[in-house]
Each structure stands twice: as structure tokens, then as C-alpha cells.
Amino acid sequence: MNVINKIPGPLLIFMGALSLSFGGLIVKKFEGSTEWQILFWRSLFFTLTVLAFLIITYKKKTLSSFYKSGLPGFFGGIVLSFGFCGYVYAMSNTSVANTNFIISLQILFLAIFGYLFLKEKISTITLVSIILAITGVTLMVGNDLRPGNLSGNLAAFTMPITFAVLIMIVRKFPTVDMIPAQFVAGVSSCLIGLSVCIYYSHNLIVSPNDIFLGFLAGFFQVGFGFIFITIGARSTPSAMVGVIMLSESVLGPVWAFLFAGERASLFTLIGGAIILFAVLLQFSSLLLSDKKEKIIN
């Protein structure tokens, strides 16, 4: 834990986005599991991953860590679980392009929520980065957007909103460890997946391939992703979190091209390059500000 805390917040956010970027590739490899079976297995392994992290970090004080996280941790976990469920439902009821585009709107929610509720000012460089990022996202998925299913599109909006709310809680209570909130989110979404499977009489037993993919998604993709993001967001302005998180949108198509044989369109390449430039712009501004502080000190 001490090693992770020494890593700069923006770099942790990028590492989290890197982990999350493998989501689309993993989902494509599932063999016939329903969205709720996927939700159950992914959430189960995610919950076990977070629990293992808490035990390694707190040892005998693991239970007390939940008590110390208090209402902010519990509320943040419940909110995040809605986002997990919304992601699964959206992927099954609207296009992937629609889902990814709506998820990318988290950059706006983070900037607006940070300004309204935390009085965080948006620097000129961050504002330019936001405009560039939105332009890049529009180019990447604009040609693939379709009306889709209204319920799927609405469900997709739960993701950027719940993520923004979680980051607001982390920023509002920077001294409170919000990793226990991830455990709450995992248990909640796991129970939701289980309940829906029972309601529709879906067997929870899936193929060994899909169980392994559920492990990869829960342990590596979502587990490491949200642990890094939650810790990194403590010291990273909300708007900057949103910009850096868009690197997930760039890396996702890269993995699909390398490991699933999906070719990217020219618009995807141009849009991805613009988003990457916006992310690099944020990191460069961070490095410049650090140099100025060292010179002053």
C-alpha cells in the first residue's frame, strides 16, 4: 500500500485506465454467457480481489477499515454497483459505439461536478484538453453511432454519472480509504447478477473458458483498475481525472486490433491520436507545475 501511495496520482489514474481498457477485448472472448452471468462472475472475482487487497493492507484491522470508511464508503460502493450493472445492460441493449461514447462523457460530468460541488477551478490547459478529448471521441465513434435501444442508452449513462459521483466522494474525503467501497460495489453487483439469473432461471455454471475470463475481468481489468483509480483520485483534480481516463478509449481499440483482429478506421486513428495528445498535455502541465514548485521552494 505504501508503495502504491508513493506513485503520483495522475500516473495511478493512467494505470487504472490501462487496466480497464481490456474490458472490450475480454467481453468479446466470452462463449455464450448471458450478460448477468458475466456480471456475477466478474463481480465475484472483483470482490475477492478487493478483499485480498484489504487483508494484505490492513491485516487484522481489515474489519475496522470498513467502519472507518463509514457512510462515504458505503454510499460510494452502492453507487458504483449501479454503474457496473449499467455497463453490462448497455453492452447488451445498445451498440458498443453508443456505450463507449456515453462512457466518455464522464470527462464532462467530472469537470462540472468538481466545479459545482468541490469548487475546483478548471485550468486553461485542462479546458483545452477537454475540448480536444471530446473532439477525438466524436471522431472515433461518431460514424458508428446509431439510435439503438433507448433503455440501453439510458443504462449507459449510469456509468459516467456513478463514476463521477464516486470520484467526488473520494475528492471530498481524501483521508478516508475508499477501497472498502469497492468491496461493497462488488458484493452489491454480484447479488444483483445472482438475483437476475435466478429470476430468469439462468444456470450460474458456465464454461471453464468463461469462468477464466470472469477471473481476468474481476481480478485484473476491474480489480486493479478501480483500486488504482480510487487511490490516484485522492490527489488528482476531478477534471484531470476525466481527461486521463479517456486513454481507456484509445487503448481499447488497440488491444482489439492486436488480439482480436479488429481493424481501426481512419477516423478512429485520428480521434485516438487527438485524445492521446490531450492526455499527454495534462501530464506535461503536471510536470511543469512540479518544476515551478521545486524552483520556488
N, C-alpha and C positions, 0 to 999 in steps of 0.2 A: 504493500500500500504506500509506504514511504517513497519507494522508487517511482511509482506512478504519479504521486503528488509533486515530484520534482520536475516532471515533464511540463513544458509550457501549455497552458490551456488550449490555445488555438491548434497546437500540434496534436493534442489529445482528441480534439473535435475532428480533425482530419483523419486520424487513425480510426475513430468511430465510424466516420462516413465511408472509409475504405472497407471496413467490415460489412457494413450494411449494403454496400454496392453489389455484393454477391447474391443478394436476395432473388433477383430475377432469374439468374442462372440456376440457382438451386431449385426454384419452383418449376422450371422447365424440365427438370430431371425426374420429377415425381411420376410414378407409374399408376395412375388411376385412382389415387386417393382423393376423396372429396375435400373441399375447402375446410370443412370443420374437422375432419380427421387430421389434416395438415396443421390446423390451428392447435389442436390438442397436443400432438406430438412435439411440435415446435415449442409450445408454451411449457410443456412438461420438462424438456431438456433445458430450456431457458431458466426455469425456476430452480432446477438442480444446480445449474452453473452459478447463478447468483448466490444461492445458499452456500456453495463451496467457497466462493469468494469471501463471503461474510465470515465463515468459520475460520478460514485462513487468516483473515484480517483481525478479527476480534477474539477468536478462540473461545474462552469461557464466557466472554462478555457479549456473545452473539445475540442472545435474547434481549439484553439490555439495549442493544443498538436499535432494535425495533421501537422500544419505549422512548428512546431519545429522539428518534425521527418524528415521533408524535403525529399530530394531525396533518402537518405538511406532507410527511412521508406517506401516510395512509391515503390522503386525498390525491396526491400525485400519482400513486400507484393505480388507484381506481380509474383515474382519468386516462392514464396511459393504456390500460387494458382495453378501453373503448377504441383507441387508435389501432391496437393490434387486431381487434375483431373487424374494424372498418377496412383494414388493408386486405384481409382475406376475402371479405364480402365484395369489395370493389373489384379485385382482380378477377372474380368470377361473374360479375354482372355489368362490367363496362370494359372498354378497351384498355390495354396496357398503357397506351399513349395518354389516354384521358387520366388514368390513375397517376402516372408519373408527373404529368403536367400539374395536376391539382396538388400533389405532394410538394412540388417545388414552390408552391405559393407560401410555404412556411417562412420563406425569407421575408415576405410582406407582413405576415402575422407577427413574427418575432420583432421586426423593426417597429411596427405600430404598437404592439403590446408593451415593448420595452420603453417606448416614449411615453405612453399614456399612464402606465402603472408603476414604472420604476424611474421615470424622469431621466432616462438615458438619452443623451443627445447623440444624434447621428452625424458623424463627421462627413466632410465633403468627399473624402476618398471612399468611405463606406457607401454613401449615397450613389456615387458614380458606379461602384461595384454592383450595387443592387440593380441599377438600370441596365448595366451590361449583362448581368446574370439573367434578368427577365427576358432580354432580347435573345440571349443564347438559348434559353429554354424554349422560347416560342419558335425559334428556327429548328430546334431539334425535333420537336413533336408536333409543330403546327400543322404539317401536311397530313398527319395521321389522326388528327382529332376527328371524332365522329359524335353524333348526338348521343348514341349509347343508351343504356338503361338509366332512367332518372334516379332510381333507388341506388344504383351502383355509383353514379356520380356524386350523389349526396353523401353516401357512405365514405367515399374517398376524402371528403372534406373533414372527416373526423381526425384524419392523420395529421395534417399541418396544424389544426387547431389544438388538438390534445398535446402535440409535441411542443407547441409554443407555450401552452399553459404549464407544462412540466418545466420548461426552461425558466419561465417566470418564477416558479416556486423555488427552483434551485438558486436563481439570482437573488431572490428576496430573502432567502435563508441560507446564505453561503456557508455558515458554520455548521449547519445541520447536514449530516450524512444522508443523502437521498438514495443510496444504494438499496437499503431495505424497501424503498418504494418500488424498485424493480422486481423484488420478490413478490410484493403484493400484486403487481401488474401481471406477473407470470401465473400466480395462483388463480387470479380472477379470470383471465382469458382461458386458462386451462379448464376451469369449471364451466365456462360458457361453451367451449368446444365440446366438452363431455355432455353437457345438458342437451345441446342441439343434436348430437349424434344419437343419444338415447331417444329423443323425441322422434327423430326420423328413422329410428331402428337401424342406424349405421353401425357396423361392426368396428370396434376400435382397433382390432388386429389388422394390420396392413402388411404389405410385403417387406421382407428384410431390407430391400433397397430403399423403400420409403421411410422406414424407421431410421436407417442410417442418415438419410437426407434430413429427417427431422432433427437428428442429433447435430448435424452440421449447422443447420439453421439456428437451433436453440443455443448451442454452445458457442460457435464461432461467430456466425453472422449477427444475430440479435444480441447474444450474451455479451461478447466483447464490445460490440458496437455501442450499446446503451450504457455499459459501465464506463467506457472511455468518455462518452459524450456527457454523462451526468457529472463526472468529476471535472472534466475540462470546462464545462459551462459555469462553474463557480467563479472563475476568474476571467471569463471572456464576455465582452458586451454582447447583448442579445442579437443585434443586427449583424455583427461579425459572425456569430454562430450560424446564422441563416446563410450567409454568403459561403462560408467554408463547407457547410453541409451540402451545397449544390455540387460539390466534387463527386458525390454519390451518383448524380445524374450523368456525369461524364464517364466515370469508370464502369458503370453498369453495362453500357453497350460495348465497351472494350472487352470485358470478360465474355460477353455473349458472342463476340466475333472470334476471340481466341479459342474458346472451349465449346461453343455450340454452333459454330459455322455461320452465324448471322452477319451479313454484310451491312455496314452502316451506309446511309445515303450521304450525298454531298452536304445536304443541309444539316444532318446530324454531326458531321465532322466540323463544319463551320461553327455551328452552335456550341458544340463541345469545346472548341478552341476559345471561343469568347468567354464561356463560363470559367474555363481554366485560367484565363487571363485575369478575370475578376477575382478569383481565389488567390492567385499569386500577388495581385495588387494589395489584397488585405494583408498577406504575410509580409510584403515589402514595407507597408506602412507600419506594421508592428515592429519590424527590425529598426526602422528609422526612429520610431519613438523611444525604443530601448536605448539606442545610441545617444539620443538627446539627453535622456535621463542620466546616463553614465557621465556624459560631459558636464552636466550641471552639478552632479554630485562630486 
